[in-house]
Amino acid sequence: MARQNVPPLDLTRYDEELKREISRRVLEVFETGRFILGPANEDFEKAFAAEIGSAHAIGVSSGTDALLVSLMALRIGDGDEVITTPFTFFASAGVAARLCARPVFVDIEPDTFGMEPDRLEAAITPRTKAIQPVHLYGQCAEMTPILEIGKRRGVPVVEDACQAVGASYGGRQAGTMGRMGAFSFYPTKNLGGAGDAGAVVTDDEETARLLRSLRLHGETTRYHHSRVGGNFRMDALQAAVLAAKLPRLKAWNERRRAIAARYGELLGAAEREGKVALPKEAAGRRHVYHQYVVRVANRDAVREKLSAAGVGTSVFYPVPLHLQECFRELGHREGAFPVAEKAAKEVLALPIFAEMRDDEVESVAEALVEAVA
Ligand SMILES: *Cc1c(COP(=O)(O)O)cnc(C)c1O
């Protein structure tokens, strides 16, 4: 069989039925003329809350703003501390810094890339106002001990579920275990909009009310502001696109899991020979493979070989957050979070997207086996 060129992902593979459903809902928004917080937003919020199994979903402008407004709802500000991991997308720590709070890092577990619960308690101080674990690549962090520590120490948990829509942990959905869960609908995420969008879910009525107010500049009634919020609204056009796509989410995540299983079969021998480490799905956790991330020792060389073979890969993330220039004043040196630092040198994300074909999966695996030989 001829080897294919395979992109890291392809956002143009929409089938005709989905395109029709998106067009219908987008046109409906034009017909109602309600482009901001209209019926399309309400429909999507209801459907998303039901899908996730949460009492409330609040649509917002991005995953970053979902995290930011969650921390604002906890009244986090100057001098406070927010615990997260150093091996994640920048926003996970950036939001705390934007509120003049200090991001405090806890190293990750090597197999799941989630927060290491054994290191969490030592990072808690009287200033800790939130614990913000990240469900990286589509697999939940080890939530039972994280939630237990949060409860015992009186610190709320905000889940960064931006990469994990539809993932679960012991049967509980990502985003529903903490006080709030933040989701991103960035186009490349497992549920992607046609632009920027995000959502916060919560079971707490009072928190939901506060989030709805904060996304509207802290308005309580029109032009009366009880708090300073921001413009964190989701566009109605994004809500329309997302509502059209939401019924497909389960099948798309299943397809991602099937691709991951196929990679596992095709790359199993290379793993047994110690040439590559494949992603591990921990017991009781349902991974939705936002990314399929392998580890290889000579990552950059392997990546070049794959590129020469026509296979597009990505590195999430090459620089851990504690070593970012903007966080220099936190005073971390290389060696502070060794598990994250090692991951940053070894991880390589293979192509994975729901519309990927079996022959493409095979081409990628074949190219990787050759590249690590
Ligand atoms: C994508 C992502 C975000 C931010 O989402 P945006 O919609 O891009 O603002 C935050 N955290 C993690 C872990 C993400 O992957």
Ligand as a Chemical Component Dictionary entry (heavy atoms), coordinates in Angstrom:
data_LIG
# 
_chem_comp.id                   LIG 
_chem_comp.type                 NON-POLYMER 
_chem_comp.pdbx_formal_charge   0 
_chem_comp.three_letter_code    LIG 
# 
loop_
_chem_comp_atom.comp_id 
_chem_comp_atom.atom_id 
_chem_comp_atom.alt_atom_id 
_chem_comp_atom.type_symbol 
_chem_comp_atom.charge 
_chem_comp_atom.model_Cartn_x 
_chem_comp_atom.model_Cartn_y 
_chem_comp_atom.model_Cartn_z 
_chem_comp_atom.pdbx_ordinal 
LIG C1 C1 C 0 -6.923 25.030 24.790 1  
LIG C2 C2 C 0 -6.572 25.095 26.235 2  
LIG C3 C3 C 0 -6.872 26.201 27.040 3  
LIG C4 C4 C 0 -7.370 27.506 26.497 4  
LIG O1 O1 O 0 -8.411 27.432 25.624 5  
LIG P1 P1 P 0 -8.618 28.591 24.509 6  
LIG O2 O2 O 0 -9.996 28.284 24.034 7  
LIG O3 O3 O 0 -7.577 28.399 23.481 8  
LIG O4 O4 O 0 -8.533 29.886 25.187 9  
LIG C5 C5 C 0 -6.604 26.126 28.388 10 
LIG N1 N1 N 0 -6.053 25.037 28.944 11 
LIG C6 C6 C 0 -5.730 23.966 28.204 12 
LIG C7 C7 C 0 -5.134 22.788 28.880 13 
LIG C8 C8 C 0 -5.959 23.961 26.830 14 
LIG O5 O5 O 0 -5.597 22.914 26.105 15 
# 
loop_
_chem_comp_bond.comp_id 
_chem_comp_bond.atom_id_1 
_chem_comp_bond.atom_id_2 
_chem_comp_bond.value_order 
_chem_comp_bond.pdbx_ordinal 
LIG C1 C2 SING 1  
LIG C2 C3 SING 2  
LIG C2 C8 DOUB 3  
LIG C3 C4 SING 4  
LIG C3 C5 DOUB 5  
LIG C4 O1 SING 6  
LIG O1 P1 SING 7  
LIG P1 O2 DOUB 8  
LIG P1 O3 SING 9  
LIG P1 O4 SING 10 
LIG C5 N1 SING 11 
LIG N1 C6 DOUB 12 
LIG C6 C7 SING 13 
LIG C6 C8 SING 14 
LIG C8 O5 SING 15 
# 
